[in-house]
Amino acid sequence: MPGRPVKRSLTLRGHRTSVSLEDEFWTVFRDIATREGKPVNALAAEIDGAREVETGLASAIRVYVLTWLLENAGQSSMPKTMVTEAE
Protein backbone atom coordinates (compact mmCIF):
# COMPACT_ATOMS: atom_id res chain seq x y z
CA MET A 1 0.00 0.00 0.00
CA PRO A 2 1.45 3.39 -0.97
CA GLY A 3 2.57 5.71 1.78
CA ARG A 4 1.61 9.29 2.38
CA PRO A 5 2.47 11.87 -0.25
CA VAL A 6 5.95 13.37 0.03
CA LYS A 7 6.42 17.07 -0.75
CA ARG A 8 9.36 17.95 -2.98
CA SER A 9 10.45 21.22 -4.54
CA LEU A 10 10.56 21.83 -8.27
CA THR A 11 11.60 24.82 -10.34
CA LEU A 12 9.17 25.60 -13.15
CA ARG A 13 10.25 28.33 -15.55
CA GLY A 14 12.41 29.96 -12.88
CA HIS A 15 9.83 29.76 -10.08
CA ARG A 16 10.04 27.40 -7.11
CA THR A 17 7.00 25.34 -6.24
CA SER A 18 6.35 22.19 -4.26
CA VAL A 19 4.44 19.10 -5.27
CA SER A 20 3.21 16.28 -3.06
CA LEU A 21 3.30 12.82 -4.60
CA GLU A 22 3.62 9.33 -3.21
CA ASP A 23 7.16 7.89 -3.37
CA GLU A 24 6.06 5.43 -6.05
CA PHE A 25 4.99 8.28 -8.33
CA TRP A 26 8.20 10.23 -7.66
CA THR A 27 10.27 7.16 -8.54
CA VAL A 28 8.47 6.52 -11.83
CA PHE A 29 8.35 10.23 -12.69
CA ARG A 30 12.13 10.52 -12.30
CA ASP A 31 12.58 7.35 -14.36
CA ILE A 32 10.39 8.72 -17.17
CA ALA A 33 12.38 11.97 -17.21
CA THR A 34 15.62 10.00 -17.45
CA ARG A 35 14.28 7.79 -20.26
CA GLU A 36 13.12 10.87 -22.16
CA GLY A 37 16.47 12.60 -21.61
CA LYS A 38 14.94 15.52 -19.73
CA PRO A 39 15.56 17.00 -16.30
CA VAL A 40 12.66 16.40 -13.89
CA ASN A 41 12.03 20.15 -13.70
CA ALA A 42 11.74 20.40 -17.51
CA LEU A 43 9.27 17.50 -17.69
CA ALA A 44 7.25 18.98 -14.82
CA ALA A 45 7.19 22.36 -16.64
CA GLU A 46 5.87 20.67 -19.79
CA ILE A 47 3.11 18.97 -17.81
CA ASP A 48 2.35 22.22 -16.01
CA GLY A 49 2.05 24.10 -19.29
CA ALA A 50 -0.33 21.52 -20.76
CA ARG A 51 -2.67 21.10 -17.81
CA GLU A 52 -6.07 22.67 -17.38
CA VAL A 53 -6.15 25.53 -14.85
CA GLU A 54 -8.50 23.69 -12.49
CA THR A 55 -6.26 20.59 -12.46
CA GLY A 56 -3.60 20.59 -9.79
CA LEU A 57 0.01 19.93 -10.79
CA ALA A 58 0.26 16.81 -8.61
CA SER A 59 -2.84 15.34 -10.26
CA ALA A 60 -1.52 16.22 -13.71
CA ILE A 61 1.78 14.47 -12.94
CA ARG A 62 -0.03 11.36 -11.67
CA VAL A 63 -2.14 11.20 -14.85
CA TYR A 64 0.97 11.74 -16.99
CA VAL A 65 2.79 8.90 -15.20
CA LEU A 66 -0.19 6.55 -15.51
CA THR A 67 -0.68 7.41 -19.20
CA TRP A 68 3.02 6.97 -19.93
CA LEU A 69 3.09 3.58 -18.24
CA LEU A 70 -0.02 2.39 -20.07
CA GLU A 71 1.24 3.60 -23.45
CA ASN A 72 4.63 2.02 -22.97
CA ALA A 73 3.12 -1.25 -21.83
CA GLY A 74 1.02 -1.31 -25.00
CA GLN A 75 -2.15 -1.41 -22.90
CA SER A 76 -3.48 2.12 -23.23
CA SER A 77 -7.25 2.14 -23.24
CA MET A 78 -7.52 5.84 -22.45
CA PRO A 79 -9.17 8.12 -25.02
CA LYS A 80 -6.59 9.99 -27.10
CA THR A 81 -7.87 13.32 -25.76
CA MET A 82 -6.91 12.33 -22.22
CA VAL A 83 -3.45 11.28 -23.36
CA THR A 84 -2.94 14.58 -25.18
CA GLU A 85 -4.10 16.61 -22.17
CA ALA A 86 -1.66 14.80 -19.89
CA GLU A 87 1.30 15.50 -22.19
Contact map, one row per residue, 1 for C-alpha under 8 A:
111000000000000000000000000000000000000000000000000000000000000000000000000000000000000
111100000000000000000111000000000000000000000000000000000000000000000000000000000000000
111110000000000000000110000000000000000000000000000000000000000000000000000000000000000
011111000000000000000100000000000000000000000000000000000000000000000000000000000000000
001111100000000000011110000000000000000000000000000000000000000000000000000000000000000
000111110000000000111110000000000000000000000000000000000000000000000000000000000000000
000011111000000001111000000000000000000000000000000000000000000000000000000000000000000
000001111100000001110000000000000000000000000000000000000000000000000000000000000000000
000000111110000111100000000000000000000000000000000000000000000000000000000000000000000
000000011111000111100000000000000000000010010000000000000000000000000000000000000000000
000000001111111110000000000000000000000010000000000000000000000000000000000000000000000
000000000111111110000000000000000000000011011000000000000000000000000000000000000000000
000000000011111000000000000000000000000000001000000000000000000000000000000000000000000
000000000011111100000000000000000000000000000000000000000000000000000000000000000000000
000000000011111110000000000000000000000000000000000000000000000000000000000000000000000
000000001111011111000000000000000000000000000000000000000000000000000000000000000000000
000000001111001111100000000000000000000000000000000000000000000000000000000000000000000
000000111100000111110000000000000000000000000000000000000000000000000000000000000000000
000001111100000011111000000000000000000000000000000000001100000000000000000000000000000
000011110000000001111100000000000000000000000000000000000100000000000000000000000000000
000011100000000000111110110000000000000000000000000000000100010000000000000000000000000
011111000000000000011111110000000000000000000000000000000000000000000000000000000000000
011011000000000000001111111000000000000000000000000000000000000000000000000000000000000
010000000000000000000111111100000000000000000000000000000000000000000000000000000000000
000000000000000000001111111110000000000000000000000000000000010010000000000000000000000
000000000000000000001111111111000000000000000000000000000000000000000000000000000000000
000000000000000000000011111111100000000000000000000000000000000000000000000000000000000
000000000000000000000001111111110000000000000000000000000000000010000000000000000000000
000000000000000000000000111111111000000100000000000000000000100010000000000000000000000
000000000000000000000000011111111100000100000000000000000000000000000000000000000000000
000000000000000000000000001111111110000000000000000000000000000000000000000000000000000
000000000000000000000000000111111111000000000000000000000000000010000000000000000000000
000000000000000000000000000011111111111100100000000000000000000000000000000000000000000
000000000000000000000000000001111111111100000000000000000000000000000000000000000000000
000000000000000000000000000000111111110000000000000000000000000000000000000000000000000
000000000000000000000000000000011111110000000000000000000000000000000000000000000000000
000000000000000000000000000000001111111000000000000000000000000000000000000000000000000
000000000000000000000000000000001111111101100000000000000000000000000000000000000000000
000000000000000000000000000000001100111111100000000000000000000000000000000000000000000
000000000000000000000000000011001100011111110000000000000000000000000000000000000000000
000000000111000000000000000000000000001111111000000000000000000000000000000000000000000
000000000001000000000000000000000000011111111100000000000000000000000000000000000000000
000000000000000000000000000000001000011111111110000000000000000000000000000000000000000
000000000101000000000000000000000000000111111111000000000000100000000000000000000000000
000000000001100000000000000000000000000011111111100000000000000000000000000000000000000
000000000000000000000000000000000000000001111111110000000000000000000000000000000000001
000000000000000000000000000000000000000000111111111000001001100100000000000000000000011
000000000000000000000000000000000000000000011111111000001001000000000000000000000000000
000000000000000000000000000000000000000000001111111000000000000000000000000000000000000
000000000000000000000000000000000000000000000111111100000000000000000000000000000000111
000000000000000000000000000000000000000000000011111110101001000000000000000000000000110
000000000000000000000000000000000000000000000000011111100000000000000000000000000000100
000000000000000000000000000000000000000000000000001111110000000000000000000000000000000
000000000000000000000000000000000000000000000000000111110000000000000000000000000000000
000000000000000000000000000000000000000000000000001111111011000000000000000000000000000
000000000000000000000000000000000000000000000000000011111111000000000000000000000000000
000000000000000000100000000000000000000000000011001000111111100000000000000000000000000
000000000000000000111000000000000000000000000000000000011111110000000000000000000000000
000000000000000000000000000000000000000000000000000000111111111000000000000000000000000
000000000000000000000000000000000000000000000011001000111111111100000000000000000000010
000000000000000000000000000010000000000000010010000000001111111110000000000000000000010
000000000000000000001000100000000000000000000000000000000111111111000000000000000000000
000000000000000000000000000000000000000000000000000000000011111111100000000000000000010
000000000000000000000000000000000000000000000010000000000001111111110000000000000010011
000000000000000000000000100110010000000000000000000000000000111111111000000000000000000
000000000000000000000000000000000000000000000000000000000000011111111100000000000000000
000000000000000000000000000000000000000000000000000000000000001111111110000101000010010
000000000000000000000000000000000000000000000000000000000000000111111111000000000000000
000000000000000000000000000000000000000000000000000000000000000011111111100000000000000
000000000000000000000000000000000000000000000000000000000000000001111111111110000000000
000000000000000000000000000000000000000000000000000000000000000000111111111100000000000
000000000000000000000000000000000000000000000000000000000000000000011111111000000000000
000000000000000000000000000000000000000000000000000000000000000000001111111100000000000
000000000000000000000000000000000000000000000000000000000000000000000111111100000000000
000000000000000000000000000000000000000000000000000000000000000000000111111110000000000
000000000000000000000000000000000000000000000000000000000000000000100110111111000000000
000000000000000000000000000000000000000000000000000000000000000000000100001111100000000
000000000000000000000000000000000000000000000000000000000000000000100000000111110110000
000000000000000000000000000000000000000000000000000000000000000000000000000011111110000
000000000000000000000000000000000000000000000000000000000000000000000000000001111111000
000000000000000000000000000000000000000000000000000000000000000000000000000000111111100
000000000000000000000000000000000000000000000000000000000000000000000000000001111111110
000000000000000000000000000000000000000000000000000000000000000100100000000001111111111
000000000000000000000000000000000000000000000000000000000000000000000000000000011111111
000000000000000000000000000000000000000000000000011100000000000000000000000000001111111
000000000000000000000000000000000000000000000010011000000001101100100000000000000111111
000000000000000000000000000000000000000000000110010000000000000100000000000000000011111
